[in-house]
Amino acid sequence: MTTFSTRGQTDLPAEFRTTVDAFLETTLRGKLAGEVGTHLDIPIRVLRDFLAGGGKRLRPIYCYCGWLAAGGDPEDPVVVRLGAAVELYHAFALMHDDVIDASDIRRGHPTAQRAFEHYQPRASTARFGENAALLLGDLCADWADELFGTMHEARRMFTLMRTELVVGQYLDLCGTGDGIGSLEQALTVDLYKTGSYTVQRPLHIGAAAAGAGEAVFEACSAYGLPLGQAFQMCDDLEDVVENVGDPGYVGNDLKEGKATVPIALAMSRADPGQRRRLGVLLADPELGAAGAAEARAIIAATGAIEATIEMIGRYRGRALDSLRTAPFPPHVAGMLEELAWRAVRWPA
């Protein structure tokens, strides 16, 4: 049986997160004790550090909310297994994303590729860290799949989530280079890369495992899609708003010229001179701190920051409004309302 109680409903997300973390640790110990465990010492050390590096466990929590929304038993260990699977898959996605973006830091901690370089500094190839991070990500995806077992309808939702995420990542790559892209294109990337992946599909996975009907799935989508997109817009803003604590910060979106929502809005609102100059800056693969500061100043001058904040509020509002008619138990609707305010806020 699970180790969290149901006495205080408002504490359930935090308790569920703790239970999922304990399950993940048990899973990793099992892998170390397995047939190839002697070769997994450093990879699992890296994974433990990665999992402990500040993640909110939003996706497992939303999986749990979907389970409860469909009438699932809050004490059933199946939902803990599902939450752990979703979190392991998220670790895979982040590790691969960090390699694609050549990122050194994730949530204030070294990315997996940099951690591997620390643990094995004498590795023979220059790309050892990146290659090892890709392989560890693959292991996480395999172990996530293993945890799903034979839960057919939940697995179908899990497959949809994985496919949508890869499509979103591909579209993100296609929109990288010069910051040129429409708001519609930026929202499409957000929809697949984060909008569905962060909230809707985890809700669907939990709901499917608990035997939900169509009305519950539709209500999960009405809440999850706009909230997931608002979540991504908050992330987009972090890259284009001046970081007073780190004035030399460039930001991956600016450096890679990604057409995110605030950048697309800035391009559409800019005058010809601003648009031309911003395009030059975003197309510069060697963009430094001074160029990033200039790009941020142009984006701010167009009013794109305020426009993005307004969109965040509007999309979150749609999610909250959907709860009024959702066929969820009252305590589940209350949890989802609280999560909407905690997960999507600006400044973060």
C-alpha positions in Angstrom: 0.0 0.0 0.0 1.0 3.6 -0.4 2.4 5.7 2.4 0.4 8.9 2.0 -2.8 9.6 4.0 -6.0 11.0 2.8 -6.9 12.9 5.9 -6.0 16.4 4.6 -7.0 16.7 0.9 -5.0 19.9 0.4 -1.8 18.0 1.4 -2.3 15.2 -1.1 -0.1 16.6 -4.0 2.9 17.1 -1.6 2.4 13.7 0.0 2.0 12.0 -3.4 5.2 13.6 -4.6 7.1 12.2 -1.6 5.6 8.8 -2.2 6.6 8.9 -5.9 10.2 9.9 -4.9 10.4 7.0 -2.6 9.1 4.6 -5.3 11.7 6.0 -7.7 14.5 5.4 -5.2 13.3 1.8 -4.7 13.2 1.3 -8.4 16.8 2.6 -8.8 18.0 0.3 -6.0 16.4 -2.5 -7.8 18.2 -1.6 -11.0 21.6 -1.6 -9.1 20.8 -5.0 -7.7 19.9 -6.4 -11.2 22.0 -8.4 -13.7 23.8 -5.3 -15.1 23.8 -3.3 -11.9 27.5 -3.3 -11.5 27.8 -1.2 -14.6 25.1 1.3 -13.6 26.7 2.9 -10.6 27.7 6.2 -12.2 24.6 6.5 -14.5 22.3 6.0 -11.4 24.4 8.5 -9.4 23.8 11.0 -12.2 20.1 10.2 -12.4 19.7 10.5 -8.6 21.3 13.9 -8.7 19.1 14.9 -11.6 15.9 13.8 -9.9 16.9 15.6 -6.7 17.6 18.8 -8.6 14.5 20.8 -7.9 11.8 19.3 -10.1 8.2 20.1 -9.0 6.8 16.6 -10.0 4.0 18.4 -11.8 3.4 15.6 -14.2 3.0 12.8 -11.6 0.8 15.1 -9.5 -1.5 15.7 -12.5 -1.5 12.0 -13.3 -2.7 11.5 -9.7 -5.4 14.2 -10.1 -6.6 12.5 -13.3 -6.8 9.2 -11.3 -8.8 10.9 -8.6 -11.0 12.7 -11.1 -12.1 9.4 -12.5 -12.9 7.9 -9.1 -9.6 6.0 -8.5 -8.8 4.8 -5.0 -6.3 7.3 -3.6 -4.5 4.5 -1.7 -4.0 2.3 -4.7 -0.3 1.7 -5.4 -0.9 1.6 -9.2 -1.2 5.3 -9.4 2.2 5.7 -7.7 3.8 3.4 -10.3 2.2 5.5 -13.0 3.5 8.8 -11.5 7.0 7.4 -11.2 6.8 6.3 -14.9 5.8 9.7 -16.0 8.6 11.3 -14.0 11.2 9.0 -15.5 10.0 9.8 -18.9 10.3 13.5 -18.1 13.9 12.9 -17.0 14.5 11.3 -20.4 12.9 14.3 -22.2 14.9 16.9 -20.2 18.2 15.1 -20.7 17.8 14.9 -24.4 16.6 18.5 -24.5 19.7 19.7 -22.7 21.9 17.9 -25.2 20.0 19.4 -28.1 20.3 22.9 -26.5 23.9 22.3 -25.3 22.9 23.4 -21.9 25.2 23.4 -18.9 22.7 24.2 -16.2 19.2 22.8 -15.4 17.3 24.1 -12.4 20.4 25.6 -11.0 22.3 22.3 -11.2 24.7 20.8 -13.7 22.9 19.0 -16.6 23.4 15.3 -17.0 26.1 15.7 -19.6 28.1 18.0 -17.3 27.6 15.6 -14.3 29.0 12.7 -16.3 32.0 14.8 -17.1 32.5 15.4 -13.4 32.1 11.7 -12.4 34.3 10.5 -15.3 36.8 13.3 -16.1 39.2 11.0 -17.9 36.7 9.9 -20.5 38.4 9.4 -23.9 36.1 11.4 -26.2 35.2 15.1 -26.1 31.5 14.3 -26.4 31.5 11.7 -23.7 29.1 13.7 -21.4 26.6 14.3 -24.2 26.7 10.7 -25.4 26.3 9.3 -21.9 23.4 11.7 -21.1 21.6 10.5 -24.2 22.1 6.9 -23.2 20.9 7.6 -19.6 17.9 9.3 -21.1 17.2 6.2 -23.2 17.4 4.1 -20.0 14.9 6.4 -18.3 12.5 6.0 -21.2 12.9 2.2 -21.2 12.3 2.1 -17.4 9.2 4.3 -17.7 7.8 2.0 -20.3 8.5 -1.0 -18.1 6.6 0.6 -15.2 3.5 1.0 -17.3 3.2 -2.8 -17.6 0.0 -3.9 -19.3 -2.4 -1.0 -18.5 -3.6 -0.8 -22.1 -5.7 2.4 -22.0 -3.2 4.3 -19.9 -0.4 3.1 -22.2 -2.3 4.4 -25.2 -2.3 7.9 -23.6 1.3 7.5 -22.7 2.1 6.7 -26.3 0.2 9.8 -27.4 2.1 11.9 -24.9 5.5 10.6 -26.2 4.6 11.2 -29.8 3.3 14.7 -29.2 6.4 15.6 -27.3 8.7 14.5 -30.1 6.6 16.4 -32.6 6.8 19.5 -30.5 10.6 19.1 -30.2 10.9 18.7 -33.9 8.7 21.8 -34.6 10.8 23.7 -32.0 14.0 22.8 -34.0 12.3 23.9 -37.3 11.6 27.3 -35.7 15.1 27.8 -34.5 17.6 30.1 -36.2 16.4 33.7 -36.7 13.4 34.2 -34.4 11.1 34.6 -37.4 7.7 32.9 -36.9 4.1 33.7 -36.4 2.3 33.7 -33.1 0.2 30.8 -34.4 3.4 28.8 -35.1 4.8 29.5 -31.6 1.5 28.4 -30.0 1.5 25.2 -32.0 5.0 24.4 -30.7 3.9 25.2 -27.2 0.8 23.0 -27.6 2.8 19.9 -28.5 6.1 20.4 -26.7 4.6 21.5 -23.3 0.9 22.2 -23.5 -0.3 18.7 -23.8 2.8 17.0 -22.3 2.7 18.9 -19.0 -0.9 18.8 -17.9 -3.4 17.2 -20.4 -1.8 13.9 -21.1 -0.7 13.2 -17.4 -4.3 13.9 -16.4 -5.4 11.5 -19.2 -3.0 8.8 -18.1 -4.3 8.8 -14.6 -7.9 9.0 -15.7 -7.5 6.2 -18.2 -6.0 3.9 -15.6 -9.0 4.6 -13.3 -11.4 3.7 -16.1 -12.7 7.3 -16.9 -15.5 8.0 -19.3 -15.4 10.4 -22.2 -16.8 13.4 -20.1 -13.8 13.2 -17.7 -11.3 13.0 -20.6 -12.9 16.1 -22.2 -12.9 18.0 -18.9 -9.2 17.1 -18.4 -8.4 18.5 -21.9 -10.5 21.7 -21.3 -8.4 22.4 -18.2 -5.1 20.9 -19.2 -4.4 22.3 -22.7 -4.7 26.0 -21.9 -3.0 25.6 -18.6 -0.1 23.7 -20.2 0.3 26.5 -22.8 0.3 29.2 -20.1 3.0 27.2 -18.3 5.2 27.3 -21.4 4.6 31.0 -21.9 5.9 31.6 -18.4 9.0 29.6 -19.3 9.4 31.6 -22.6 9.3 34.9 -20.6 12.2 33.9 -18.4 14.5 34.0 -21.4 13.5 37.4 -22.7 13.2 39.3 -19.4 16.3 40.8 -17.9 17.8 38.7 -15.1 18.9 41.3 -12.5 20.7 38.5 -10.6 22.8 37.6 -13.7 23.1 40.5 -16.1 25.4 38.4 -18.3 22.8 35.8 -18.9 22.1 35.2 -22.6 19.3 32.6 -22.6 18.9 29.7 -24.9 15.9 31.0 -26.8 17.7 34.3 -27.7 21.0 32.5 -28.5 19.2 30.0 -30.7 16.8 32.4 -32.3 13.7 30.5 -31.3 10.3 31.9 -32.3 8.7 31.7 -28.9 5.4 33.5 -28.0 7.0 36.7 -26.6 9.5 36.8 -29.5 6.7 36.2 -32.1 4.7 39.0 -30.4 7.7 41.3 -30.5 8.2 40.7 -34.2 4.6 41.4 -35.0 4.5 44.6 -32.9 7.9 46.0 -33.9 8.4 48.8 -36.3 10.5 48.0 -39.4 13.8 49.1 -37.8 13.2 47.2 -34.6 12.1 44.1 -36.6 15.2 44.2 -38.8 17.6 44.7 -35.8 16.0 42.0 -33.7 16.2 39.6 -36.6 19.9 40.3 -37.0 20.5 39.7 -33.3 18.4 36.5 -33.1 20.2 35.1 -36.2 23.6 35.5 -34.6 24.9 32.1 -33.4 27.6 33.9 -31.3 25.1 36.2 -29.5 26.7 37.4 -26.3 25.5 39.3 -23.2 25.5 42.7 -24.9 23.5 41.5 -27.9 21.1 39.6 -25.6 20.6 42.8 -23.6 19.8 44.8 -26.8 17.4 42.1 -28.0 15.6 42.2 -24.6 15.4 45.9 -24.8 13.8 45.8 -28.2 11.3 43.1 -27.1 10.3 45.1 -24.0 9.9 48.3 -26.1 7.4 46.6 -28.4 5.1 45.7 -25.4 5.5 42.0 -26.0 6.3 41.3 -22.4 3.0 42.8 -21.2 1.1 41.1 -24.1 2.6 37.7 -23.1 1.6 38.2 -19.4 -1.9 39.1 -20.5 -2.0 35.9 -22.6 -0.8 33.8 -19.6 -3.6 35.2 -17.5 -6.2 34.6 -20.2 -5.1 31.0 -20.8 -5.0 30.2 -17.1 -8.4 31.8 -16.8 -9.8 29.4 -19.4 -8.5 26.4 -17.4 -10.0 27.7 -14.2 -13.3 28.5 -15.9 -13.5 24.9 -17.2 -13.5 23.6 -13.6 -17.0 25.1 -13.0 -18.6 22.5 -15.1 -16.1 19.7 -14.9 -17.5 16.3 -13.6 -14.8 16.1 -11.0 -15.3 15.4 -7.2 -15.2 18.8 -5.4 -11.9 18.1 -3.6 -10.2 17.3 -7.0 -11.5 20.4 -8.6 -10.1 22.4 -5.6 -6.7 20.7 -6.0 -6.6 21.5 -9.7 -7.6 25.1 -9.0 -4.8 25.5 -6.5 -2.3 23.8 -8.8 -3.2 26.2 -11.6 -2.2 29.2 -9.5 0.9 27.5 -8.2 2.2 26.1 -11.5 1.4 29.2 -13.7 2.4 32.5 -12.3 4.5 35.4 -13.3 7.0 36.2 -12.0 7.7 32.5 -11.2 
